[in-house]
Amino acid sequence: MPADARQATRMGRFLMAAATSLLVCATLFFCAAMGLLPWRAAVEGSGGIIALILVFYALFRSGLNLRFSDPSLTTEQAGSAILFLTYIMYHAGPAREALTLFYPMVMLFGLLRLTAARLMVLALVALGAHATMLMLVLMRHPAMEARAAITEFVVLMVVLPWFAAMSGYVSRLRSRLADSNRELQSAYQRIERLAMRDELTGAYNRRYLMEVLAREGARAERTGRPLCVCVLDADHFKSVNDTFGHAAGDAVLRTLPELLGAGMRTMDVVGRLGGEEFLLILPDTDVRGACVAAERARAAVARAEIAGLPPGRRITVTIGVAQVGSAESVHAALARADRALYAGKAAGRNRVSAG
């Protein structure tokens, strides 16, 4: 199958149609075995069907189908099938009426992709081709019962347009359902994001951080691997709001998660606890490694110029670090990190303090 997902879907749909066409070949040989269809017509019809399958297979495999307005080539496949069915019916003799049931089958294949207008065009193509075929048969066999042929055509005049209209209605329902599913998926993603993300900063929120911390704590207890937490607080944040306004303070809060996450591993988690406090969860990291990571984060924040603040105005952070003990809950370790944070603030701020 092609690597491209859409092209692979088109190829899968084509292979389904090809398998259905091979069932038509089996039907032709059955009719020939029952004496309802000349063997020559069965062989030529099957050969033509296989040739059409190979042509469309080459188009899909080569990628030439992508040059068409509809790369699935549904209209082209259905139209070719209708015209070829009509050719087979010209030679079908007594089996002709039974083979007309394949017209709705072809249009049913188009239901997955075509609009009501295109389905109606296919129905008119089938009616026109069938009417031409019946006239040729009547000219070739004048003794043929004309009323039976006319009745056959009238029935098709009712069935095929009705089938096209109903298929179009189903297609519209399918499209609306697909649109509704996309809207629901989008709404679910928004709800999921709101449940996990802080509205202001876009970082993980407290609720999600506690879920991750509980999960990582259980994993650390099970595997014996170290786990560290770092509680971070922006220094003198109230003065930023008082001096430069809340817009500047919001800019600081939005920028901090980006600066903190820049030096972290993919397994590390950064989020906002609330206010100007943030939390770093560092799995598979002991207190020494956590202090190194926290120092790197502290230095990155201290160097950064933050939009919304005057040039040269920097923000610093104080970070408290704690490793979850073997017989300690994650909440107890979090409380130790918080105490280490306030110890760092008391010691002068803009530093990493381990607890």
C-alpha positions in Angstrom: 0.0 0.0 0.0 1.2 3.6 -0.6 2.9 5.4 2.2 0.6 8.3 1.9 -2.5 7.7 4.1 -5.0 9.2 1.7 -3.5 7.4 -1.3 -3.6 4.2 0.7 -7.3 4.8 1.4 -8.0 5.3 -2.3 -6.1 2.2 -3.2 -8.1 0.2 -0.6 -11.4 1.5 -2.0 -10.2 0.6 -5.5 -9.2 -3.0 -4.4 -12.7 -3.4 -2.9 -14.3 -2.3 -6.3 -11.9 -4.7 -8.1 -12.9 -7.6 -5.9 -16.6 -6.8 -6.7 -15.8 -6.7 -10.4 -14.3 -10.2 -10.2 -17.6 -11.3 -8.7 -19.2 -10.0 -11.9 -16.8 -12.2 -13.9 -17.8 -15.2 -11.8 -21.5 -14.4 -12.5 -20.8 -14.2 -16.3 -19.2 -17.7 -16.3 -22.1 -19.0 -14.2 -24.6 -17.7 -16.7 -22.5 -19.2 -19.5 -22.5 -22.6 -17.8 -26.3 -22.4 -17.4 -26.7 -21.7 -21.1 -28.0 -18.2 -20.6 -24.9 -16.4 -22.0 -22.6 -17.3 -24.9 -19.2 -18.5 -23.6 -17.5 -16.0 -26.0 -19.4 -13.1 -24.2 -18.4 -14.4 -20.8 -14.7 -14.7 -21.8 -14.6 -11.3 -23.6 -16.6 -9.6 -20.8 -14.3 -11.0 -18.1 -11.2 -10.1 -20.1 -12.5 -6.5 -20.5 -13.2 -6.3 -16.7 -9.7 -7.5 -15.8 -8.2 -5.0 -18.4 -10.1 -2.1 -16.7 -8.9 -3.3 -13.3 -5.3 -3.3 -14.5 -5.6 0.2 -16.1 -7.0 1.8 -12.9 -4.5 -0.2 -10.8 -1.7 1.3 -12.9 -3.1 4.8 -12.4 -3.2 4.4 -8.6 0.2 2.8 -8.3 1.9 5.4 -10.6 0.2 8.3 -8.8 -1.3 9.6 -12.0 -4.7 9.6 -10.3 -3.5 12.6 -8.3 -3.7 14.7 -11.5 -7.4 14.4 -11.6 -9.8 16.7 -9.8 -11.1 13.7 -7.8 -8.0 11.5 -7.2 -10.2 8.6 -6.1 -11.5 8.3 -9.8 -14.8 7.2 -8.5 -16.8 8.8 -11.4 -14.4 7.4 -13.9 -14.5 3.9 -12.5 -18.3 3.9 -12.2 -18.8 5.3 -15.7 -16.4 2.7 -17.2 -18.2 -0.1 -15.4 -21.6 1.1 -16.5 -20.6 1.3 -20.2 -18.8 -2.0 -20.1 -21.8 -3.7 -18.4 -24.0 -2.3 -21.3 -21.6 -3.9 -23.8 -21.8 -7.2 -22.0 -25.7 -7.0 -22.0 -25.7 -6.5 -25.7 -24.3 -10.1 -26.0 -26.1 -11.5 -23.0 -29.3 -12.8 -24.5 -31.6 -14.3 -21.9 -29.3 -13.2 -19.0 -29.6 -9.5 -19.9 -32.5 -8.7 -17.5 -30.7 -10.4 -14.6 -27.5 -8.4 -15.3 -29.3 -5.1 -15.0 -29.1 -5.6 -11.2 -25.4 -4.7 -11.5 -26.3 -1.0 -12.3 -27.4 -0.2 -8.7 -24.3 -2.1 -7.5 -22.1 0.2 -9.5 -23.9 3.3 -8.2 -23.7 2.0 -4.6 -19.9 2.1 -4.9 -20.2 5.8 -5.9 -22.3 6.5 -2.8 -19.1 6.7 -0.7 -17.7 9.5 -2.6 -20.0 11.2 -5.1 -22.6 14.0 -4.7 -26.2 13.6 -5.6 -25.6 15.5 -8.9 -22.8 13.1 -10.0 -24.9 10.1 -9.1 -27.8 11.4 -11.1 -25.4 11.9 -14.1 -24.3 8.3 -13.7 -27.9 7.2 -13.7 -28.6 9.2 -16.9 -25.5 7.7 -18.5 -26.7 4.2 -17.6 -30.2 4.9 -19.0 -28.8 6.3 -22.2 -26.4 3.5 -22.7 -29.1 0.9 -21.9 -31.6 2.5 -24.3 -29.0 2.5 -27.1 -28.2 -1.1 -26.4 -31.9 -2.2 -26.5 -32.4 -0.4 -29.8 -29.4 -2.2 -31.3 -30.6 -5.5 -30.0 -34.1 -4.9 -31.5 -32.5 -3.9 -34.8 -30.4 -7.1 -34.7 -33.3 -9.3 -33.6 -36.5 -7.9 -35.1 -38.5 -10.9 -33.7 -37.6 -9.9 -30.1 -40.5 -8.9 -27.9 -40.4 -5.1 -27.9 -42.8 -4.7 -25.0 -40.6 -6.6 -22.7 -37.6 -4.4 -23.7 -39.7 -1.2 -23.2 -40.9 -2.5 -19.8 -37.3 -3.3 -18.8 -36.2 0.2 -19.7 -39.2 1.9 -17.9 -38.3 0.0 -14.8 -34.7 1.2 -15.0 -36.0 4.7 -15.6 -37.8 4.5 -12.2 -35.1 2.6 -10.3 -31.9 4.3 -11.3 -32.8 8.0 -10.8 -34.6 7.0 -7.5 -31.5 5.1 -6.4 -29.3 8.2 -7.3 -31.6 10.5 -5.4 -31.7 8.3 -2.3 -27.9 7.7 -2.5 -27.4 11.4 -2.7 -29.5 11.9 0.4 -27.5 9.2 2.3 -24.3 10.9 1.0 -25.4 14.2 2.4 -26.3 12.6 5.7 -22.9 11.0 5.8 -21.2 14.3 5.1 -23.2 16.0 7.9 -22.3 13.2 10.2 -18.6 13.6 9.3 -18.8 17.3 9.9 -20.5 16.7 13.3 -17.8 14.2 14.2 -15.1 16.7 13.4 -16.8 19.4 15.4 -17.2 17.0 18.4 -13.6 16.0 18.1 -12.5 19.6 18.0 -14.7 20.3 21.1 -13.3 17.3 22.9 -9.8 18.5 22.2 -10.7 22.0 23.5 -12.2 20.5 26.6 -9.2 18.2 27.1 -6.9 21.1 26.7 -8.9 23.2 29.2 -8.8 20.3 31.7 -5.0 20.0 31.3 -3.7 23.4 30.5 -3.6 26.7 32.4 -5.7 29.3 30.5 -3.2 32.2 30.8 0.2 30.5 30.2 -0.8 27.4 28.2 1.3 25.3 30.5 0.0 22.3 32.4 -2.3 23.3 35.2 -2.3 22.2 38.9 -4.8 19.5 38.4 -2.8 17.8 35.7 0.5 18.3 37.5 -0.9 16.4 40.6 -2.1 13.6 38.4 1.4 13.3 36.8 3.1 13.6 40.2 0.9 10.7 41.6 1.6 8.6 38.6 5.4 9.2 38.6 5.5 8.7 42.3 3.8 5.3 42.0 6.3 4.4 39.2 9.3 5.5 41.2 8.1 3.4 44.2 7.6 0.4 41.9 10.9 0.6 40.0 13.1 2.1 42.7 14.1 4.9 40.3 14.6 8.5 41.7 12.1 11.2 41.3 12.6 14.9 42.0 10.3 17.9 42.2 11.2 21.6 41.9 9.0 24.4 43.1 9.7 27.7 41.4 8.6 31.2 42.2 9.2 34.5 40.3 11.1 36.9 42.5 9.4 40.3 43.3 6.6 39.5 41.0 4.2 41.9 42.8 6.5 44.8 42.0 6.3 43.9 38.3 2.5 44.2 38.4 2.6 47.3 40.5 5.2 49.1 38.3 4.5 47.9 34.8 0.9 46.8 35.0 -0.8 43.4 34.9 -0.2 43.0 31.1 3.5 42.9 31.8 3.0 40.5 34.6 0.9 38.2 32.3 3.7 38.4 29.7 6.2 37.2 32.4 3.9 34.3 33.4 3.4 33.3 29.7 7.2 33.4 29.0 8.4 31.4 32.1 7.1 28.0 30.9 8.8 28.4 27.6 12.1 29.3 29.3 11.8 26.5 31.8 10.9 23.8 29.3 13.6 24.8 26.8 16.3 22.9 28.7 14.2 20.0 29.9 13.9 16.4 28.6 10.8 15.1 26.9 9.9 13.0 30.0 10.1 16.1 32.3 6.9 18.0 33.0 6.6 21.8 33.5 3.4 23.4 34.7 1.9 26.2 36.7 0.8 25.6 40.3 -0.9 28.9 40.6 -0.1 32.6 40.8 3.6 33.0 40.0 4.5 29.5 41.2 5.6 26.7 38.8 6.4 23.1 39.3 9.0 20.9 37.5 8.6 17.1 37.7 11.9 15.3 36.9 11.5 11.5 36.7 14.6 9.3 36.9 16.6 12.2 38.4 18.2 12.3 41.8 18.6 15.5 43.9 22.0 16.3 42.5 20.8 16.1 38.9 17.7 18.0 39.7 19.8 20.9 41.2 21.8 21.0 38.0 18.6 21.2 35.9 17.1 23.8 38.2 20.3 25.9 38.1 20.2 25.7 34.3 16.5 26.9 34.3 17.3 29.7 36.8 20.1 31.0 34.6 18.0 30.9 31.5 15.3 33.0 33.1 17.8 35.5 34.5 19.4 36.0 31.0 16.1 36.3 29.1 14.6 39.6 27.9 10.9 39.4 28.3 8.5 41.2 26.0 6.4 43.8 27.9 9.3 44.7 30.2 11.6 47.7 29.7 15.0 46.9 28.1 17.4 45.7 30.7 14.7 44.7 33.2 15.2 41.1 34.1 13.2 38.6 36.0 14.8 36.1 38.4 13.4 33.0 40.0 14.0 31.0 43.2 13.7 27.3 43.0 13.3 24.7 45.8 14.3 21.1 45.0 13.4 17.9 46.8 13.8 14.2 46.0 10.9 11.9 46.9 12.1 9.5 49.6 11.7 5.8 49.5 9.0 5.8 52.2 7.7 9.3 51.5 4.6 10.5 49.7 4.9 12.8 46.8 2.9 15.4 48.6 5.4 15.3 51.5 8.3 15.8 49.0 6.4 18.7 47.4 6.0 20.3 50.8 9.8 19.9 51.4 10.5 21.6 48.0 8.2 24.4 49.0 10.0 24.9 52.3 13.3 24.9 50.4 11.9 27.5 48.1 11.1 29.9 51.0 14.5 29.2 52.5 16.1 30.3 49.2 14.0 33.5 49.2 15.1 34.2 52.8 18.7 33.7 51.7 18.5 36.4 49.0 16.4 35.0 46.1 17.6 34.1 42.6 19.1 30.8 43.7 18.4 27.0 43.9 17.9 25.5 47.3 17.6 21.8 48.1 15.5 20.5 50.9 
